[in-house]
Amino acid sequence: MRKLLVWLVLLSVLPVLGFVLWPKLNFSRPESGPILHRVERGNFVHEITDRGNIESADNVEIRCEVQSKGAGGTTILEIVPEGTLAQPGDVLVRLDSSALENERTSQLITCANSEAALIQAQKALDSAEIAKREYLEGIFEQETRAIENDIFIAEEDVSRAEEYLKYSELLAAKGYIPAQQLE
């Protein structure tokens, strides 16, 4: 039983002892220290050993939104070289603006003509409204009164003619005027 107890103690102590001592044992090569190199100013040599295309991580695609009436588009007069660092507000491309300036001038002329036509139409409308008001308030009233006067005079003439006819028939019946004069 004693032997068994010794074996149990040894089996329990040996793993604990191995766990404690293992990190302190160094089986690797001795460290030589950090690798150092003296820095010198010189040309940066950048060699690319792989094939393929290189792109920027932050590409910004700029599209021309200028509308052109010509078939070929707008002519580029000046452009910054590829790879130039650009800041917001920098001019990157100068386009031929002559076609756009001609279009603008044409549009300004069309606009001015339209404004002149509007002014002319407004004056014609104002003149027509004045004529209408004059007609309704002045000329129409005068003509209405003149026509009413003519109607009144005509009715009076008809009334007199009827009375004259009655009187002439009475005279013809008494024989004072001949029947031919009555007709």
KOLDOGU-888046 format. One line per 8 residues: number of its first residue (from 1); their letters; for each residue x, y, z of N, C-alpha, C, O, CB. Coordinates in Angstrom, 3 decimals, padded with zeros to 6 digits. Glycine has a CB too. Layout:
REM KOLDOGU-888046
NUM = A = X:Y:Z:X:Y:Z:X:Y:Z:X:Y:Z:X:Y:Z ~ ... .
REM end
This chain:
REM KOLDOGU-888046
1 = MRKLLVWL = 000.808:-001.147:000.000:000.000:000.000:000.000:000.875:001.243:000.000:000.515:002.283:-000.552:-000.932:-000.021:001.170 ~ 001.959:001.116:000.593:002.900:002.201:000.614:003.404:002.500:-000.783:003.565:003.661:-001.158:004.049:001.883:001.535 ~ 003.639:001.501:-001.515:004.113:001.673:-002.878:003.039:002.400:-003.711:003.342:003.253:-004.545:004.468:000.295:-003.511 ~ 001.851:002.052:-003.466:000.769:002.659:-004.214:000.663:004.143:-003.868:000.436:004.971:-004.750:-000.558:001.938:-003.928 ~ 000.818:004.466:-002.647:000.754:005.842:-002.202:001.890:006.647:-002.816:001.677:007.792:-003.215:000.803:005.917:-000.677 ~ 003.079:006.088:-002.902:004.239:006.776:-003.489:003.962:007.030:-004.971:004.251:008.107:-005.493:005.555:005.932:-003.305 ~ 003.403:006.031:-005.632:003.113:006.200:-007.059:002.032:007.277:-007.281:002.124:008.048:-008.236:002.658:004.850:-007.675 ~ 001.073:007.334:-006.462:000.022:008.336:-006.589:000.566:009.737:-006.357:000.208:010.673:-007.072:-001.110:008.044:-005.611 .
9 = VLLSVLPV = 001.417:009.882:-005.375:002.018:011.189:-005.089:002.887:011.603:-006.279:002.831:012.749:-006.725:002.865:011.145:-003.767 ~ 003.684:010.670:-006.787:004.561:010.976:-007.928:003.721:011.355:-009.164:004.059:012.302:-009.874:005.483:009.754:-008.250 ~ 002.656:010.635:-009.414:001.828:010.921:-010.575:001.101:012.262:-010.440:000.808:012.892:-011.457:000.821:009.801:-010.781 ~ 000.812:012.699:-009.272:000.139:013.976:-009.096:001.133:015.137:-009.048:000.795:016.242:-009.472:-000.698:013.954:-007.828 ~ 002.352:014.916:-008.543:003.342:015.989:-008.413:004.043:016.230:-009.750:004.326:017.381:-010.084:004.380:015.644:-007.319 ~ 004.325:015.201:-010.509:005.074:015.341:-011.762:004.342:016.245:-012.777:005.002:017.102:-013.364:005.316:013.954:-012.379 ~ 003.051:016.116:-013.016:002.419:017.028:-013.968:002.435:018.480:-013.491:002.617:019.394:-014.296:000.991:016.594:-014.224 ~ 002.246:018.696:-012.195:002.273:020.065:-011.668:003.668:020.644:-011.835:003.818:021.795:-012.245:001.846:020.098:-010.174 .
17 = LGFVLWPK = 004.684:019.860:-011.524:006.073:020.299:-011.658:006.401:020.579:-013.129:007.077:021.563:-013.428:007.039:019.233:-011.080 ~ 005.943:019.743:-014.035:006.187:019.957:-015.463:005.487:021.221:-015.970:006.040:021.952:-016.792:005.716:018.741:-016.268 ~ 004.298:021.469:-015.489:003.555:022.653:-015.903:004.254:023.931:-015.462:004.275:024.921:-016.193:002.142:022.613:-015.340 ~ 004.826:023.904:-014.264:005.500:025.087:-013.719:006.848:025.295:-014.395:007.198:026.438:-014.690:005.686:024.953:-012.198 ~ 007.609:024.258:-014.650:008.969:024.391:-015.176:009.023:024.505:-016.702:010.012:025.031:-017.213:009.796:023.213:-014.736 ~ 008.053:024.058:-017.438:008.108:024.029:-018.906:008.361:025.406:-019.534:009.222:025.491:-020.410:006.815:023.464:-019.449 ~ 007.666:026.496:-019.147:007.936:027.786:-019.783:009.355:028.287:-019.531:009.888:029.056:-020.331:006.946:028.813:-019.293 ~ 009.969:027.866:-018.438:011.308:028.359:-018.135:012.368:027.658:-018.954:013.475:028.175:-019.102:011.606:028.192:-016.669 .
25 = LNFSRPES = 012.060:026.514:-019.480:013.009:025.796:-020.324:012.934:026.384:-021.726:011.837:026.508:-022.269:012.713:024.258:-020.338 ~ 014.052:026.747:-022.328:014.091:027.356:-023.653:014.804:026.423:-024.601:016.012:026.215:-024.491:014.786:028.736:-023.620 ~ 014.041:025.848:-025.552:014.625:024.910:-026.499:014.957:025.582:-027.835:015.482:024.918:-028.730:013.677:023.742:-026.724 ~ 014.667:026.880:-027.996:014.924:027.569:-029.266:016.309:028.188:-029.267:017.027:028.180:-028.267:013.865:028.651:-029.523 ~ 016.671:028.749:-030.484:017.976:029.397:-030.597:017.991:030.669:-029.778:016.943:031.270:-029.543:018.317:029.702:-032.065 ~ 019.128:031.072:-029.356:019.193:032.311:-028.578:018.832:033.510:-029.469:019.192:033.546:-030.646:020.612:032.497:-027.960 ~ 018.111:034.497:-028.889:017.710:035.687:-029.636:018.930:036.547:-029.891:019.801:036.701:-029.035:016.625:036.489:-028.876 ~ 018.969:037.119:-031.123:020.114:037.943:-031.464:019.792:039.420:-031.304:020.678:040.256:-031.482:020.568:037.655:-032.886 .
33 = GPILHRVE = 018.545:039.773:-030.973:018.164:041.170:-030.815:017.453:041.681:-032.065:017.314:040.939:-033.038:019.397:042.032:-030.514 ~ 017.010:042.915:-032.057:016.280:043.472:-033.196:017.208:043.694:-034.390:018.406:043.934:-034.239:015.602:044.793:-032.801 ~ 016.605:043.604:-035.593:017.363:043.858:-036.816:017.372:045.365:-037.039:016.310:045.986:-037.095:016.748:043.094:-038.055 ~ 018.519:045.944:-037.162:018.661:047.390:-037.323:019.323:047.704:-038.653:020.112:046.918:-039.179:019.476:047.993:-036.163 ~ 018.971:048.916:-039.204:019.605:049.395:-040.434:019.651:050.910:-040.363:018.685:051.542:-039.935:018.834:048.908:-041.717 ~ 020.748:051.490:-040.772:020.898:052.938:-040.742:020.131:053.534:-041.935:020.280:053.065:-043.063:022.414:053.348:-040.780 ~ 019.311:054.567:-041.685:018.498:055.207:-042.713:019.343:056.215:-043.464:020.057:057.017:-042.862:017.254:055.887:-042.098 ~ 019.256:056.167:-044.800:019.978:057.117:-045.639:019.006:057.710:-046.650:018.083:057.036:-047.106:021.184:056.435:-046.358 .
41 = RGNFVHEI = 019.220:058.969:-046.993:018.394:059.622:-048.009:018.862:059.136:-049.380:020.059:059.045:-049.648:018.482:061.192:-047.901 ~ 017.870:058.820:-050.258:018.217:058.344:-051.583:016.973:058.162:-052.431:015.871:058.496:-051.996:018.993:057.039:-051.495 ~ 017.134:057.648:-053.611:016.007:057.402:-054.513:015.206:056.209:-054.020:015.739:055.209:-053.540:016.497:057.163:-055.960 ~ 013.891:056.368:-054.167:013.012:055.263:-053.783:012.874:054.338:-054.981:012.425:054.752:-056.050:011.609:055.779:-053.301 ~ 013.251:053.122:-054.801:013.153:052.142:-055.876:011.890:051.330:-055.637:011.757:050.630:-054.633:014.425:051.219:-055.942 ~ 010.980:051.440:-056.572:009.755:050.656:-056.439:009.702:049.686:-057.610:009.573:050.077:-058.770:008.477:051.574:-056.398 ~ 009.803:048.452:-057.275:009.793:047.397:-058.280:008.498:046.606:-058.150:008.075:046.240:-057.053:011.030:046.466:-058.130 ~ 007.886:046.354:-059.292:006.661:045.565:-059.309:006.994:044.247:-059.981:007.448:044.214:-061.124:005.489:046.312:-060.050 .
49 = TDRGNIES = 006.766:043.172:-059.264:007.119:041.859:-059.802:005.907:041.109:-060.340:006.064:040.110:-061.041:007.797:041.028:-058.736 ~ 004.706:041.573:-060.025:003.500:040.907:-060.513:002.949:041.653:-061.717:003.162:042.856:-061.868:002.433:040.814:-059.402 ~ 002.244:040.931:-062.565:001.613:041.538:-063.725:000.177:041.925:-063.367:-000.442:041.327:-062.487:001.642:040.572:-064.944 ~ -000.342:042.948:-064.076:-001.726:043.351:-063.861:-001.861:044.858:-063.934:-000.927:045.562:-064.318:-002.233:042.842:-062.516 ~ -003.009:045.333:-063.569:-003.296:046.767:-063.590:-003.350:047.291:-062.172:-003.758:046.589:-061.247:-004.621:047.060:-064.327 ~ -002.935:048.529:-062.015:-002.965:049.172:-060.703:-004.028:050.255:-060.752:-004.085:051.035:-061.703:-001.561:049.766:-060.310 ~ -004.854:050.301:-059.746:-005.867:051.337:-059.639:-005.777:051.979:-058.273:-005.328:051.372:-057.301:-007.276:050.767:-059.884 ~ -006.219:053.227:-058.226:-006.277:053.938:-056.959:-007.382:053.326:-056.099:-008.386:052.838:-056.618:-006.521:055.461:-057.183 .
57 = ADNVEIRC = -007.190:053.356:-054.806:-008.213:052.825:-053.904:-009.440:053.734:-053.875:-010.553:053.271:-053.625:-007.643:052.660:-052.485 ~ -009.237:055.029:-054.130:-010.336:055.994:-054.094:-010.489:056.658:-055.455:-010.189:057.843:-055.602:-010.097:057.059:-052.998 ~ -010.950:055.913:-056.446:-011.164:056.491:-057.769:-012.384:057.394:-057.740:-013.393:057.073:-057.112:-011.333:055.386:-058.834 ~ -012.284:058.516:-058.418:-013.414:059.418:-058.587:-013.633:059.553:-060.085:-012.767:060.046:-060.807:-013.165:060.823:-057.900 ~ -014.791:059.112:-060.542:-015.087:059.188:-061.966:-015.837:060.477:-062.236:-016.845:060.763:-061.591:-015.907:057.959:-062.440 ~ -015.348:061.249:-063.181:-015.965:062.525:-063.531:-016.569:062.375:-064.919:-015.870:062.046:-065.878:-014.926:063.705:-063.482 ~ -017.875:062.620:-065.022:-018.561:062.503:-066.308:-018.966:063.897:-066.776:-019.387:064.741:-065.985:-019.808:061.567:-066.200 ~ -018.831:064.112:-068.056:-019.229:065.385:-068.655:-020.742:065.366:-068.847:-021.274:064.486:-069.524:-018.488:065.635:-070.019 .
65 = EVQSKGAG = -021.426:066.322:-068.261:-022.874:066.403:-068.384:-023.296:067.527:-069.321:-024.461:067.923:-069.338:-023.505:066.603:-067.018 ~ -022.347:068.041:-070.103:-022.642:069.109:-071.047:-023.359:068.507:-072.245:-022.860:067.575:-072.874:-021.346:069.852:-071.486 ~ -024.527:069.043:-072.554:-025.292:068.537:-073.689:-024.822:069.250:-074.946:-024.650:070.469:-074.961:-026.823:068.735:-073.475 ~ -024.621:068.482:-075.981:-024.127:069.029:-077.234:-025.115:068.714:-078.336:-025.643:067.605:-078.418:-022.731:068.471:-077.574 ~ -025.362:069.709:-079.192:-026.263:069.472:-080.316:-025.513:068.861:-081.487:-026.126:068.304:-082.398:-026.942:070.773:-080.745 ~ -024.191:068.963:-081.466:-023.399:068.378:-082.533:-023.307:066.875:-082.361:-023.557:066.349:-081.277:-022.006:068.994:-082.570 ~ -022.950:066.191:-083.425:-022.876:064.732:-083.371:-021.667:064.258:-082.585:-021.724:063.212:-081.939:-022.834:064.155:-084.771 ~ -020.560:065.018:-082.630:-019.326:064.557:-082.007:-019.194:064.925:-080.552:-018.269:064.442:-079.900:-018.172:065.093:-082.739 .
73 = GTTILEIV = -020.045:065.736:-080.012:-019.923:066.144:-078.621:-019.212:067.480:-078.510:-019.198:068.268:-079.456:-019.182:065.085:-077.817 ~ -018.624:067.729:-077.352:-017.949:068.982:-077.066:-016.443:068.775:-077.135:-015.931:067.768:-076.645:-018.365:069.528:-075.685 ~ -015.735:069.713:-077.736:-014.289:069.612:-077.896:-013.590:069.979:-076.596:-013.947:070.965:-075.951:-013.802:070.517:-079.041 ~ -012.583:069.176:-076.207:-011.780:069.461:-075.016:-010.624:070.357:-075.445:-009.844:069.991:-076.324:-011.254:068.135:-074.335 ~ -010.513:071.539:-074.823:-009.433:072.465:-075.152:-008.212:072.243:-074.278:-007.080:072.381:-074.743:-009.910:073.895:-075.014 ~ -008.432:071.899:-073.011:-007.324:071.747:-072.068:-007.736:070.732:-071.013:-008.893:070.707:-070.594:-006.936:073.119:-071.410 ~ -006.795:069.890:-070.581:-007.087:068.879:-069.564:-005.847:068.703:-068.697:-004.727:068.764:-069.204:-007.517:067.519:-070.216 ~ -006.033:068.484:-067.393:-004.887:068.274:-066.502:-004.326:066.876:-066.751:-005.072:065.966:-067.112:-005.295:068.453:-064.997 .
81 = PEGTLAQP = -003.027:066.700:-066.562:-002.432:065.375:-066.793:-002.991:064.335:-065.826:-003.382:064.656:-064.704:-000.906:065.444:-066.655 ~ -003.019:063.092:-066.281:-003.509:061.997:-065.455:-002.595:061.836:-064.253:-001.373:061.930:-064.374:-003.593:060.678:-066.266 ~ -003.182:061.596:-063.112:-002.415:061.388:-061.887:-002.184:062.660:-061.097:-001.631:062.602:-059.999:-001.102:060.771:-062.214 ~ -002.593:063.813:-061.623:-002.424:065.072:-060.909:-003.366:065.090:-059.714:-004.544:064.752:-059.833:-002.689:066.287:-061.842 ~ -002.835:065.488:-058.559:-003.684:065.594:-057.372:-004.589:066.804:-057.537:-004.124:067.895:-057.867:-002.830:065.707:-056.067 ~ -005.851:066.616:-057.312:-006.824:067.688:-057.493:-007.504:067.978:-056.167:-007.753:067.079:-055.364:-007.867:067.317:-058.572 ~ -007.792:069.230:-055.961:-008.511:069.686:-054.776:-009.903:070.145:-055.220:-010.101:070.469:-056.391:-007.731:070.844:-054.041 ~ -010.846:070.173:-054.314:-012.176:070.674:-054.680:-012.071:072.104:-055.216:-011.422:072.956:-054.610:-013.136:070.625:-053.459 .
89 = GDVLVRLD = -012.703:072.350:-056.334:-012.681:073.673:-056.944:-011.639:073.819:-058.040:-011.669:074.807:-058.773:-012.439:074.702:-055.896 ~ -010.717:072.869:-058.178:-009.702:072.935:-059.229:-010.355:072.695:-060.589:-011.275:071.888:-060.716:-008.573:071.899:-058.975 ~ -009.863:073.408:-061.598:-010.345:073.211:-062.967:-009.596:072.027:-063.549:-008.368:072.047:-063.633:-010.146:074.501:-063.849 ~ -010.322:071.004:-063.947:-009.709:069.797:-064.490:-009.727:069.789:-066.013:-008.794:069.299:-066.649:-010.420:068.568:-063.959 ~ -010.796:070.335:-066.597:-010.961:070.286:-068.049:-011.548:071.611:-068.512:-012.432:072.165:-067.859:-011.871:069.088:-068.480 ~ -011.055:072.120:-069.640:-011.666:073.285:-070.287:-012.271:072.797:-071.597:-011.588:072.217:-072.441:-010.612:074.449:-070.531 ~ -013.560:073.045:-071.742:-014.276:072.598:-072.935:-014.506:073.782:-073.867:-014.500:074.935:-073.434:-015.623:071.933:-072.555 ~ -014.710:073.487:-075.149:-015.018:074.519:-076.135:-016.442:075.001:-075.869:-017.404:074.249:-076.025:-014.861:073.978:-077.609 .
97 = SSALENER = -016.560:076.245:-075.471:-017.872:076.763:-075.079:-018.533:077.582:-076.182:-019.602:078.149:-075.955:-017.740:077.609:-073.833 ~ -017.935:077.662:-077.362:-018.493:078.517:-078.417:-019.891:078.055:-078.839:-020.774:078.889:-079.042:-017.561:078.529:-079.634 ~ -020.102:076.762:-078.971:-021.431:076.262:-079.362:-022.465:076.589:-078.284:-023.598:076.962:-078.588:-021.388:074.731:-079.613 ~ -022.059:076.444:-077.025:-022.986:076.759:-075.930:-023.268:078.258:-075.867:-024.395:078.668:-075.587:-022.416:076.273:-074.585 ~ -022.238:079.084:-076.128:-022.449:080.534:-076.127:-023.370:080.943:-077.275:-024.225:081.811:-077.102:-021.100:081.278:-076.233 ~ -023.201:080.320:-078.451:-024.099:080.604:-079.578:-025.530:080.200:-079.237:-026.474:080.926:-079.549:-023.628:079.865:-080.850 ~ -025.689:079.049:-078.601:-027.019:078.588:-078.187:-027.627:079.548:-077.167:-028.819:079.851:-077.226:-026.939:077.164:-077.595 ~ -026.807:080.022:-076.235:-027.282:080.969:-075.219:-027.737:082.267:-075.888:-028.796:082.800:-075.559:-026.169:081.260:-074.172 .
105 = TSQLITCA = -026.923:082.778:-076.839:-027.286:084.000:-077.550:-028.595:083.805:-078.306:-029.462:084.679:-078.293:-026.165:084.418:-078.519 ~ -028.736:082.662:-078.961:-029.971:082.353:-079.681:-031.162:082.314:-078.726:-032.231:082.837:-079.038:-029.841:081.012:-080.421 ~ -030.975:081.698:-077.571:-032.053:081.628:-076.578:-032.399:083.020:-076.048:-033.571:083.322:-075.828:-031.651:080.703:-075.411 ~ -031.377:083.878:-075.841:-031.636:085.245:-075.369:-032.426:086.031:-076.414:-033.338:086.782:-076.068:-030.308:085.971:-075.047 ~ -032.076:085.858:-077.700:-032.811:086.539:-078.767:-034.257:086.044:-078.807:-035.184:086.845:-078.924:-032.122:086.312:-080.137 ~ -034.448:084.734:-078.712:-035.797:084.164:-078.703:-036.600:084.692:-077.517:-037.781:085.013:-077.642:-035.734:082.627:-078.658 ~ -035.939:084.776:-076.370:-036.605:085.284:-075.159:-037.002:086.749:-075.345:-038.114:087.142:-074.995:-035.680:085.132:-073.921 ~ -036.080:087.564:-075.901:-036.378:088.981:-076.125:-037.531:089.133:-077.120:-038.414:089.966:-076.916:-035.121:089.726:-076.639 .
113 = NSEAALIQ = -037.530:088.335:-078.195:-038.631:088.384:-079.166:-039.951:087.991:-078.519:-040.987:088.597:-078.793:-038.339:087.463:-080.358 ~ -039.914:086.983:-077.665:-041.131:086.549:-076.969:-041.636:087.635:-076.027:-042.842:087.862:-075.923:-040.871:085.252:-076.184 ~ -040.707:088.307:-075.338:-041.113:089.396:-074.441:-041.722:090.547:-075.234:-042.709:091.142:-074.801:-039.910:089.898:-073.616 ~ -041.132:090.872:-076.412:-041.684:091.933:-077.256:-043.078:091.550:-077.753:-043.984:092.383:-077.767:-040.748:092.217:-078.453 ~ -043.250:090.293:-078.160:-044.567:089.829:-078.610:-045.577:089.881:-077.466:-046.744:090.214:-077.675:-044.474:088.395:-079.172 ~ -045.126:089.551:-076.260:-046.009:089.623:-075.096:-046.443:091.062:-074.841:-047.619:091.327:-074.589:-045.311:089.050:-073.851 ~ -045.487:091.995:-074.907:-045.819:093.411:-074.686:-046.800:093.890:-075.751:-047.763:094.590:-075.439:-044.535:094.288:-074.701 ~ -046.558:093.513:-077.017:-047.443:093.909:-078.109:-048.843:093.317:-077.913:-049.845:094.004:-078.115:-046.856:093.462:-079.462 .
121 = AQKALDSA = -048.907:092.064:-077.527:-050.206:091.428:-077.293:-050.920:092.072:-076.108:-052.141:092.230:-076.129:-050.032:089.919:-077.049 ~ -050.164:092.443:-075.076:-050.762:093.094:-073.909:-051.348:094.449:-074.300:-052.434:094.819:-073.852:-049.715:093.266:-072.785 ~ -050.608:095.194:-075.152:-051.118:096.493:-075.605:-052.374:096.308:-076.455:-053.325:097.078:-076.327:-050.035:097.251:-076.409 ~ -052.385:095.294:-077.322:-053.571:095.026:-078.137:-054.760:094.654:-077.249:-055.886:095.077:-077.508:-053.286:093.897:-079.150 ~ -054.509:093.865:-076.208:-055.574:093.492:-075.277:-056.102:094.717:-074.540:-057.313:094.894:-074.410:-055.069:092.447:-074.272 ~ -055.187:095.566:-074.056:-055.610:096.784:-073.356:-056.444:097.672:-074.280:-057.467:098.219:-073.867:-054.382:097.564:-072.831 ~ -055.999:097.812:-075.537:-056.728:098.629:-076.509:-058.118:098.046:-076.765:-059.100:098.784:-076.843:-055.937:098.730:-077.832 ~ -058.197:096.735:-076.894:-059.492:096.086:-077.123:-060.409:096.255:-075.918:-061.613:096.455:-076.080:-059.297:094.594:-077.431 .
129 = EIAKREYL = -059.853:096.175:-074.711:-060.676:096.369:-073.510:-061.197:097.806:-073.432:-062.345:098.036:-073.053:-059.864:096.030:-072.240 ~ -060.338:098.776:-073.798:-060.776:100.180:-073.798:-061.884:100.376:-074.835:-062.886:101.034:-074.558:-059.579:101.137:-074.095 ~ -061.703:099.802:-076.031:-062.724:099.920:-077.082:-064.029:099.268:-076.638:-065.108:099.801:-076.894:-062.229:099.276:-078.397 ~ -063.936:098.128:-075.979:-065.136:097.439:-075.491:-065.850:098.296:-074.452:-067.071:098.450:-074.486:-064.771:096.062:-074.888 ~ -065.056:098.860:-073.516:-065.656:099.696:-072.475:-066.308:100.938:-073.098:-067.413:101.324:-072.716:-064.587:100.113:-071.432 ~ -065.609:101.561:-074.064:-066.186:102.724:-074.738:-067.477:102.341:-075.455:-068.465:103.075:-075.423:-065.179:103.326:-075.737 ~ -067.450:101.190:-076.094:-068.633:100.749:-076.831:-069.798:100.496:-075.883:-070.919:100.950:-076.112:-068.324:099.482:-077.637 ~ -069.497:099.742:-074.788:-070.580:099.397:-073.864:-071.078:100.606:-073.089:-072.277:100.731:-072.836:-070.119:098.326:-072.894 .
137 = EGIFEQET = -070.170:101.498:-072.712:-070.580:102.629:-071.873:-070.925:103.874:-072.689:-071.692:104.713:-072.218:-069.480:102.962:-070.884 ~ -070.391:104.014:-073.877:-070.587:105.248:-074.637:-071.292:105.015:-075.944:-072.475:105.327:-076.075:-069.273:105.913:-074.895 ~ -070.604:104.482:-076.898:-071.124:104.328:-078.254:-072.362:103.447:-078.268:-073.335:103.763:-078.953:-070.054:103.742:-079.173 ~ -072.344:102.360:-077.533:-073.493:101.451:-077.497:-074.718:102.171:-076.951:-075.819:102.064:-077.491:-073.180:100.205:-076.640 ~ -074.493:102.909:-075.863:-075.613:103.655:-075.267:-076.139:104.698:-076.252:-077.350:104.861:-076.407:-075.175:104.340:-073.944 ~ -075.213:105.408:-076.921:-075.643:106.433:-077.881:-076.400:105.796:-079.043:-077.452:106.283:-079.456:-074.429:107.227:-078.408 ~ -075.847:104.702:-079.562:-076.516:104.043:-080.683:-077.864:103.472:-080.255:-078.832:103.509:-081.015:-075.630:102.931:-081.255 ~ -077.920:102.946:-079.039:-079.193:102.414:-078.537:-080.232:103.535:-078.453:-081.380:103.357:-078.860:-078.999:101.747:-077.144 .
145 = RAIENDIF = -079.822:104.686:-077.922:-080.750:105.819:-077.825:-081.167:106.302:-079.215:-082.334:106.619:-079.444:-080.107:106.977:-077.034 ~ -080.196:106.355:-080.150:-080.522:106.809:-081.513:-081.509:105.850:-082.172:-082.454:106.280:-082.833:-079.237:106.928:-082.375 ~ -081.285:104.549:-081.989:-082.196:103.555:-082.576:-083.566:103.642:-081.918:-084.590:103.554:-082.596:-081.621:102.125:-082.425 ~ -083.588:103.815:-080.598:-084.874:103.953:-079.902:-085.606:105.205:-080.389:-086.827:105.198:-080.548:-084.661:104.016:-078.363 ~ -084.837:106.294:-080.626:-085.461:107.522:-081.165:-086.017:107.272:-082.566:-087.123:107.705:-082.890:-084.434:108.689:-081.203 ~ -085.231:106.564:-083.400:-085.706:106.255:-084.750:-086.977:105.405:-084.693:-087.916:105.627:-085.458:-084.610:105.523:-085.554 ~ -086.997:104.425:-083.776:-088.188:103.576:-083.617:-089.382:104.426:-083.182:-090.491:104.262:-083.690:-087.925:102.442:-082.580 ~ -089.143:105.331:-082.243:-090.220:106.189:-081.755:-090.761:107.070:-082.884:-091.972:107.233:-083.038:-089.723:107.063:-080.585 .
153 = IAEEDVSR = -089.829:107.639:-083.678:-090.244:108.494:-084.795:-091.019:107.672:-085.820:-092.036:108.121:-086.348:-089.014:109.169:-085.460 ~ -090.523:106.449:-086.099:-091.211:105.597:-087.071:-092.600:105.227:-086.569:-093.556:105.222:-087.344:-090.392:104.326:-087.354 ~ -092.721:104.914:-085.272:-094.036:104.589:-084.709:-094.970:105.800:-084.805:-096.160:105.651:-085.086:-093.900:104.130:-083.234 ~ -094.426:106.993:-084.569:-095.235:108.218:-084.685:-095.685:108.422:-086.130:-096.828:108.789:-086.402:-094.434:109.454:-084.194 ~ -094.730:108.166:-087.066:-095.088:108.317:-088.484:-096.179:107.324:-088.869:-097.112:107.676:-089.590:-093.848:108.118:-089.385 ~ -096.065:106.067:-088.385:-097.082:105.059:-088.674:-098.425:105.492:-088.075:-099.474:105.366:-088.706:-096.656:103.671:-088.118 ~ -098.364:105.994:-086.864:-099.596:106.427:-086.197:-100.254:107.578:-086.976:-101.471:107.582:-087.160:-099.296:106.865:-084.735 ~ -099.453:108.554:-087.435:-099.986:109.674:-088.210:-100.550:109.189:-089.544:-101.602:109.638:-089.998:-098.895:110.733:-088.446 .
161 = AEEYLKYS = -099.803:108.240:-090.168:-100.277:107.729:-091.467:-101.605:106.993:-091.300:-102.487:107.101:-092.152:-099.220:106.786:-092.104 ~ -101.750:106.241:-090.200:-103.009:105.531:-089.953:-104.150:106.536:-089.737:-105.261:106.356:-090.235:-102.872:104.590:-088.720 ~ -103.843:107.593:-088.983:-104.874:108.615:-088.754:-105.229:109.331:-090.064:-106.393:109.631:-090.331:-104.393:109.642:-087.696 ~ -104.191:109.596:-090.875:-104.425:110.253:-092.160:-105.259:109.352:-093.060:-106.142:109.822:-093.778:-103.087:110.612:-092.846 ~ -104.969:108.035:-093.016:-105.733:107.081:-093.818:-107.200:107.064:-093.368:-108.115:107.086:-094.192:-105.115:105.663:-093.710 ~ -107.403:107.023:-092.065:-108.780:106.996:-091.556:-109.529:108.293:-091.957:-110.692:108.279:-092.363:-108.779:106.823:-089.996 ~ -108.809:109.378:-091.820:-109.441:110.660:-092.166:-109.724:110.734:-093.664:-110.771:111.218:-094.092:-108.543:111.845:-091.736 ~ -108.739:110.227:-094.473:-108.937:110.245:-095.940:-110.093:109.322:-096.320:-110.867:109.661:-097.215:-107.632:109.809:-096.686 .
169 = ELLAAKGY = -110.233:108.170:-095.669:-111.349:107.266:-095.948:-112.681:107.941:-095.588:-113.686:107.790:-096.283:-111.182:105.936:-095.161 ~ -112.651:108.666:-094.514:-113.857:109.388:-094.110:-114.221:110.461:-095.147:-115.390:110.626:-095.496:-113.656:110.033:-092.719 ~ -113.206:111.187:-095.633:-113.437:112.217:-096.643:-113.885:111.578:-097.967:-114.747:112.116:-098.663:-112.156:113.063:-096.857 ~ -113.293:110.432:-098.301:-113.668:109.757:-099.540:-115.106:109.247:-099.429:-115.849:109.271:-100.411:-112.691:108.586:-099.848 ~ -115.497:108.792:-098.253:-116.853:108.310:-098.055:-117.850:109.469:-098.210:-118.971:109.254:-098.670:-116.995:107.647:-096.662 ~ -117.466:110.658:-097.844:-118.347:111.816:-097.953:-118.230:112.448:-099.346:-119.022:113.323:-099.697:-118.011:112.853:-096.859 ~ -117.266:112.018:-100.122:-117.121:112.476:-101.496:-116.251:113.695:-101.642:-116.264:114.333:-102.695:-118.446:112.761:-102.068 ~ -115.497:114.039:-100.625:-114.656:115.218:-100.737:-113.373:114.940:-101.516:-112.831:115.857:-102.132:-114.318:115.741:-099.361 .
177 = IPAQQLE = -112.879:113.725:-101.508:-111.685:113.374:-102.289:-112.026:112.185:-103.164:-112.816:111.325:-102.773:-110.459:113.054:-101.362 ~ -111.429:112.132:-104.356:-111.745:111.016:-105.237:-111.106:109.711:-104.726:-110.176:109.760:-103.920:-111.268:111.321:-106.669 ~ -111.583:108.577:-105.175:-111.088:107.251:-104.744:-109.669:107.014:-105.245:-108.898:106.291:-104.615:-112.021:106.125:-105.258 ~ -109.322:107.630:-106.388:-107.958:107.467:-106.908:-106.948:108.112:-105.973:-105.842:107.596:-105.814:-107.836:108.076:-108.318 ~ -107.295:109.200:-105.368:-106.367:109.869:-104.441:-106.212:109.043:-103.169:-105.173:109.123:-102.513:-106.866:111.301:-104.095 ~ -107.195:108.272:-102.814:-107.150:107.451:-101.608:-106.164:106.306:-101.760:-105.552:105.868:-100.786:-108.536:106.907:-101.282 ~ -106.017:105.830:-102.977:-105.127:104.696:-103.190:-103.737:105.182:-103.102:-102.799:104.398:-103.249:-105.376:104.007:-104.529 .
REM end
